[in-house]
Amino acid sequence: MEISTFKTVAKNLPPHIAVLMRGPTGIGKSQVTRSIADELELPFIDVRGSTMQEGDVIGYPDLEAMKRDGVSTFCLPSWFIKATKEPCVLMLDELNRSMPGVMQGFFQIVLDRELGNDKDGNPICLHPETRVFAAVNVGNEYDVNDMDPALLRRFWVADLEPDVKGWMDWARENSLDEVLIEFVGQNPEHWRVDAAEVEPGSVCPNPASWHRLAQALEHCSWTPSKVAGNIPNGFYPLLTGFIGTEASIAFADFVKNYEKNITAEDVLDGKVDIEELKNGPASMVTGLIDKLEHHSKDNKWTKKQAKNVADFAKEMGGELMVQTFTAVQRANNLPNLMKINDLIGKDVVNVINQARSIK
């Protein structure tokens, strides 16, 4: 399931239905849950099971209360108490990498929406509007515990697939550097590398590591948009610690030569050398089409700009013309789409019909 589809469904489920996300590490399970919390305007609580002991979940004995009341009670963790007092989004991360005692406590939260009892024997329950999300990592590189099939039946289960396009949309919504986003769009092979396919212990890129890299670059005032064409000393070593050697070489070269890249404005102004573009790498063309889509989302094109985009699409021809038209369509900017449709709509239909007749 694509992450955008997951978000649409998950945030509209009743609060009492727990959500289980399954997918490789680093694809953004925590990030998408946080974004759901933000959209619902609820506090976000992230609890990582793989780093916890049993007492961190079920609590520790309240010795003073036991002496006073003669009843065995526990001091429950602050994160759970918060989830009982106000609506929030509670994220139980790395569920299947947790110790058995930790997993048992999480199961009680999911199954019964409660944990422990007060001194009168009443269960301590989650707030009725608190939403529980859980995540498990899948892949041969992990030591994991099997999940009880009976527990799975208590979740709405979503198998999430890495989705470059969805991640790029998320990155733009969260103001990550545009040059970094463009690199990922043009070089999806460097966006995520399966850790099981490289030497154990090797650093390799994934969506989460790109996010951390973007944060580090911003903190250092080395955002690719600022240093394009003149990367500073230390830039490349910083990259390798987050995304590994191969992706770092490609990204550093991309940033160093970024000023040579074609922008959406170049197309809109009719300043693109089509022959040079055709002779360049295919990733440059698809990246440029993605830039046009992004530009169309937030800008109203003049008739001249729309004509330049249409001329660009026609000169690229065939499938690339269809891709350009589809990109403008996805941008959901009706005035721009109507202008483009008037100019090349029939040509696009003809290309599609010809392709169908060949098949």
C-alpha positions as CSV (number, residue, x, y, z in Angstrom):
1,M,0.0,0.0,0.0
2,E,1.3,3.5,-0.9
3,I,1.8,5.7,2.1
4,S,-0.6,8.4,0.8
5,T,-3.4,5.8,0.6
6,F,-2.5,4.6,4.1
7,K,-2.8,8.1,5.5
8,T,-6.2,8.6,4.0
9,V,-7.6,5.4,5.4
10,A,-5.9,5.4,8.8
11,K,-6.8,8.8,10.0
12,N,-10.5,8.1,9.2
13,L,-10.8,4.9,11.2
14,P,-12.6,4.9,14.5
15,P,-10.2,5.7,17.4
16,H,-10.7,2.4,19.1
17,I,-9.3,0.4,16.1
18,A,-5.6,-0.1,16.4
19,V,-3.4,0.2,13.2
20,L,-0.5,-2.0,12.4
21,M,2.1,-0.9,9.9
22,R,4.4,-3.5,8.4
23,G,7.3,-2.6,6.2
24,P,11.1,-2.3,5.9
25,T,13.0,-0.1,8.3
26,G,13.5,3.5,7.3
27,I,10.5,3.9,4.9
28,G,8.9,6.5,7.2
29,K,6.4,4.7,9.4
30,S,7.1,7.0,12.4
31,Q,7.0,10.1,10.2
32,V,3.7,9.2,8.6
33,T,2.2,8.5,12.0
34,R,3.4,11.9,13.3
35,S,1.9,13.6,10.2
36,I,-1.4,11.9,10.9
37,A,-1.2,13.2,14.5
38,D,-0.5,16.7,13.2
39,E,-3.4,16.6,10.8
40,L,-5.7,15.4,13.6
41,E,-4.2,18.1,15.9
42,L,-3.4,15.5,18.5
43,P,-0.2,15.1,20.6
44,F,2.2,12.4,19.3
45,I,3.8,9.9,21.6
46,D,6.5,7.7,20.1
47,V,7.4,4.6,22.2
48,R,10.2,2.4,20.8
49,G,9.8,-1.2,22.1
50,S,13.3,-2.4,21.1
51,T,14.9,-0.1,23.6
52,M,12.6,-0.8,26.6
53,Q,12.6,-3.1,29.6
54,E,9.5,-4.8,30.9
55,G,9.2,-2.2,33.7
56,D,9.3,0.6,31.2
57,V,5.9,-0.6,30.0
58,I,4.0,-2.2,32.8
59,G,5.5,0.1,35.4
60,Y,7.4,-0.5,38.7
61,P,6.0,-1.4,42.1
62,D,4.8,1.6,44.1
63,L,6.3,0.6,47.4
64,E,5.0,3.6,49.4
65,A,1.4,3.0,48.2
66,M,1.7,-0.8,49.0
67,K,2.8,0.0,52.6
68,R,0.0,2.6,53.0
69,D,-2.9,0.7,51.3
70,G,-1.8,-2.9,51.5
71,V,-2.5,-3.3,47.9
72,S,-0.1,-4.2,45.1
73,T,0.0,-1.2,42.7
74,F,2.4,-0.1,40.1
75,C,3.7,3.3,39.0
76,L,2.8,3.3,35.3
77,P,5.0,5.1,32.7
78,S,4.3,8.8,32.1
79,W,3.6,8.2,28.3
80,F,0.8,5.9,29.1
81,I,-0.7,8.2,31.8
82,K,-0.7,11.0,29.2
83,A,-2.6,8.8,26.8
84,T,-5.2,8.1,29.4
85,K,-5.9,11.7,30.3
86,E,-6.2,13.3,26.9
87,P,-6.7,12.2,23.2
88,C,-3.4,11.5,21.5
89,V,-1.7,9.3,18.9
90,L,0.3,6.6,20.6
91,M,2.9,5.0,18.4
92,L,4.2,1.5,19.5
93,D,7.3,1.2,17.3
94,E,9.4,-1.9,16.5
95,L,6.7,-4.1,18.1
96,N,8.2,-7.4,16.9
97,R,11.8,-6.5,18.1
98,S,10.6,-6.0,21.7
99,M,11.5,-8.2,24.6
100,P,8.7,-10.7,25.5
101,G,7.7,-8.8,28.6
102,V,7.5,-5.5,26.7
103,M,5.5,-7.1,23.9
104,Q,3.1,-8.5,26.4
105,G,2.4,-5.0,27.9
106,F,1.9,-3.6,24.4
107,F,-0.5,-6.4,23.6
108,Q,-2.6,-5.5,26.6
109,I,-2.8,-1.9,25.4
110,V,-3.8,-3.0,21.9
111,L,-6.3,-5.8,23.0
112,D,-7.9,-4.1,26.0
113,R,-6.9,-0.4,25.7
114,E,-5.8,-0.6,29.3
115,L,-2.8,-1.3,31.4
116,G,-2.7,-2.3,35.1
117,N,-5.2,-1.3,37.8
118,D,-5.7,1.4,40.4
119,K,-5.8,0.7,44.1
120,D,-9.5,-0.2,43.9
121,G,-8.9,-2.8,41.2
122,N,-10.3,-0.7,38.3
123,P,-8.4,-1.0,35.0
124,I,-6.5,2.1,33.9
125,C,-7.8,2.8,30.4
126,L,-6.7,4.8,27.4
127,H,-8.7,8.0,26.7
128,P,-11.6,7.0,24.3
129,E,-10.2,9.2,21.6
130,T,-6.6,8.1,21.8
131,R,-5.5,6.3,18.7
132,V,-3.0,3.4,18.8
133,F,-0.6,2.8,15.9
134,A,2.0,0.0,16.0
135,A,4.8,-0.7,13.6
136,V,6.8,-3.9,12.8
137,N,10.0,-4.1,10.7
138,V,10.2,-6.8,8.1
139,G,13.3,-8.1,6.4
140,N,15.9,-10.8,6.8
141,E,18.4,-8.5,8.6
142,Y,16.3,-8.3,11.7
143,D,16.0,-10.5,14.8
144,V,12.3,-10.5,15.4
145,N,9.7,-12.2,17.5
146,D,6.7,-13.8,15.9
147,M,3.3,-12.1,16.4
148,D,0.3,-14.0,17.7
149,P,-2.2,-14.4,14.9
150,A,-5.0,-13.7,17.4
151,L,-3.3,-10.3,18.0
152,L,-3.1,-9.5,14.3
153,R,-6.9,-9.9,14.0
154,R,-7.3,-7.0,16.4
155,F,-5.5,-4.6,14.1
156,W,-6.2,-3.0,10.8
157,V,-3.1,-4.2,9.1
158,A,-1.3,-2.2,6.3
159,D,1.7,-3.5,4.4
160,L,3.5,-0.3,3.4
161,E,5.6,-0.2,0.3
162,P,8.5,2.2,-0.3
163,D,7.1,5.0,-2.5
164,V,9.6,7.6,-3.9
165,K,6.8,9.8,-5.2
166,G,4.9,9.8,-1.9
167,W,8.2,10.5,0.0
168,M,8.9,13.5,-2.3
169,D,5.5,14.9,-1.6
170,W,6.0,14.4,2.1
171,A,9.5,16.0,1.9
172,R,8.1,19.1,0.2
173,E,5.3,19.4,2.7
174,N,7.9,19.4,5.4
175,S,10.2,21.9,3.7
176,L,13.1,19.7,3.0
177,D,15.7,21.1,0.6
178,E,14.4,21.2,-3.0
179,V,17.8,20.2,-4.5
180,L,17.9,17.1,-2.3
181,I,14.3,16.2,-3.3
182,E,15.2,16.6,-7.0
183,F,18.2,14.3,-6.6
184,V,16.0,11.6,-5.1
185,G,13.4,12.0,-7.8
186,Q,16.0,11.7,-10.6
187,N,18.0,8.9,-8.8
188,P,15.5,6.7,-7.0
189,E,18.1,3.9,-6.9
190,H,19.9,5.9,-4.3
191,W,16.7,6.7,-2.3
192,R,16.6,3.3,-0.6
193,V,18.9,0.3,-0.7
194,D,17.8,-2.9,1.0
195,A,20.2,-3.5,3.9
196,A,20.0,-7.3,3.3
197,E,21.6,-6.8,-0.1
198,V,24.8,-5.1,1.2
199,E,27.7,-6.1,3.5
200,P,26.6,-6.4,7.1
201,G,27.3,-3.1,8.9
202,S,27.4,-1.1,5.7
203,V,25.8,2.4,5.7
204,C,23.1,2.6,3.0
205,P,20.4,5.1,2.2
206,N,16.8,4.9,3.2
207,P,14.0,7.5,3.5
208,A,14.7,8.1,7.1
209,S,18.4,8.6,6.5
210,W,17.7,11.1,3.8
211,H,15.5,13.0,6.3
212,R,18.3,13.0,8.9
213,L,20.8,14.1,6.3
214,A,18.5,17.0,5.3
215,Q,18.3,18.1,9.0
216,A,22.1,17.8,9.5
217,L,22.8,19.9,6.3
218,E,20.4,22.6,7.4
219,H,22.0,22.7,10.9
220,C,25.4,23.1,9.3
221,S,24.1,25.8,6.9
222,W,25.1,23.5,4.0
223,T,21.7,22.9,2.4
224,P,22.3,21.9,-1.2
225,S,20.4,24.9,-2.5
226,K,22.9,27.2,-0.7
227,V,26.1,25.3,-1.6
228,A,25.2,24.2,-5.2
229,G,28.2,24.7,-7.5
230,N,30.7,25.1,-4.6
231,I,30.4,22.4,-2.0
232,P,32.3,23.0,1.2
233,N,35.0,20.8,2.8
234,G,33.4,18.3,5.0
235,F,30.3,18.0,2.8
236,Y,31.1,14.6,1.4
237,P,32.2,13.0,4.7
238,L,28.9,14.2,6.2
239,L,27.0,12.5,3.4
240,T,28.7,9.2,3.8
241,G,27.8,8.9,7.5
242,F,24.1,9.0,6.5
243,I,23.7,7.5,3.1
244,G,26.9,5.5,2.4
245,T,29.6,5.9,-0.2
246,E,27.8,5.2,-3.5
247,A,24.9,7.5,-2.9
248,S,27.2,10.2,-1.5
249,I,29.4,10.2,-4.6
250,A,26.3,10.6,-6.8
251,F,24.7,13.3,-4.6
252,A,27.9,15.3,-4.1
253,D,28.4,15.4,-7.9
254,F,24.8,16.4,-8.4
255,V,25.1,19.3,-6.0
256,K,28.4,20.4,-7.4
257,N,27.0,20.5,-10.9
258,Y,23.5,21.6,-10.0
259,E,23.7,25.1,-11.6
260,K,23.9,23.2,-14.9
261,N,20.5,21.6,-14.3
262,I,17.4,22.6,-16.2
263,T,14.6,24.2,-14.1
264,A,10.9,24.4,-14.6
265,E,11.3,28.1,-15.2
266,D,13.6,27.3,-18.2
267,V,10.7,25.3,-19.8
268,L,8.1,28.0,-19.0
269,D,10.4,30.6,-20.6
270,G,11.1,28.5,-23.6
271,K,14.8,28.3,-22.9
272,V,15.4,24.6,-23.1
273,D,17.7,23.0,-25.7
274,I,15.6,19.9,-26.6
275,E,18.4,18.1,-28.4
276,E,20.8,18.5,-25.5
277,L,18.1,17.2,-23.2
278,K,17.3,14.2,-25.4
279,N,21.0,13.3,-25.4
280,G,21.3,13.6,-21.7
281,P,20.4,10.9,-19.1
282,A,16.7,9.8,-18.9
283,S,16.6,10.8,-15.2
284,M,17.1,14.4,-16.2
285,V,14.0,14.4,-18.3
286,T,11.8,12.7,-15.7
287,G,13.2,15.0,-13.0
288,L,12.3,18.0,-15.2
289,I,8.8,16.7,-15.7
290,D,8.5,16.3,-11.9
291,K,9.6,20.0,-11.5
292,L,6.9,21.1,-13.9
293,E,4.3,19.2,-11.8
294,H,5.5,20.8,-8.6
295,H,5.5,24.2,-10.2
296,S,2.0,23.8,-11.5
297,K,0.6,23.0,-8.1
298,D,1.4,26.4,-6.7
299,N,1.4,28.7,-9.8
300,K,-1.0,29.9,-12.5
301,W,0.7,29.7,-15.9
302,T,0.2,32.4,-18.5
303,K,-0.9,31.4,-22.0
304,K,2.6,31.9,-23.2
305,Q,4.1,29.7,-20.4
306,A,1.5,27.0,-21.1
307,K,2.4,27.2,-24.8
308,N,6.1,26.8,-24.0
309,V,5.3,23.7,-21.8
310,A,3.1,22.3,-24.6
311,D,5.9,22.9,-27.2
312,F,8.3,21.2,-24.9
313,A,6.0,18.2,-24.6
314,K,5.4,17.9,-28.3
315,E,9.1,18.2,-29.1
316,M,9.9,15.4,-26.6
317,G,7.2,13.4,-28.2
318,G,5.5,10.1,-27.6
319,E,5.5,8.7,-24.1
320,L,7.3,11.8,-22.7
321,M,4.6,14.0,-24.0
322,V,2.0,11.8,-22.2
323,Q,4.1,11.9,-19.0
324,T,4.2,15.7,-19.2
325,F,0.5,16.0,-19.7
326,T,-0.1,13.5,-16.8
327,A,2.2,15.5,-14.5
328,V,0.2,18.7,-15.1
329,Q,-3.0,16.7,-14.5
330,R,-1.7,15.3,-11.2
331,A,-0.9,18.9,-10.0
332,N,-4.7,19.5,-9.8
333,N,-4.4,23.1,-11.0
334,L,-7.5,23.3,-13.3
335,P,-6.6,26.5,-15.2
336,N,-3.1,25.2,-16.1
337,L,-4.6,21.8,-17.2
338,M,-7.2,23.4,-19.4
339,K,-4.6,25.5,-21.2
340,I,-2.4,22.4,-21.8
341,N,-5.3,20.3,-22.8
342,D,-6.4,22.8,-25.4
343,L,-2.9,22.8,-26.9
344,I,-1.9,19.1,-26.8
345,G,-4.9,17.1,-25.5
346,K,-5.7,15.6,-28.9
347,D,-2.0,14.8,-29.5
348,V,-1.9,12.9,-26.2
349,V,-5.0,10.9,-27.0
350,N,-3.5,10.0,-30.4
351,V,-0.3,8.7,-28.8
352,I,-2.3,6.6,-26.3
353,N,-4.5,5.2,-29.0
354,Q,-1.5,4.3,-31.1
355,A,0.2,2.5,-28.2
356,R,-3.0,0.5,-27.6
357,S,-3.3,-0.5,-31.2
358,I,0.2,-1.8,-31.2
359,K,-0.5,-3.9,-28.1
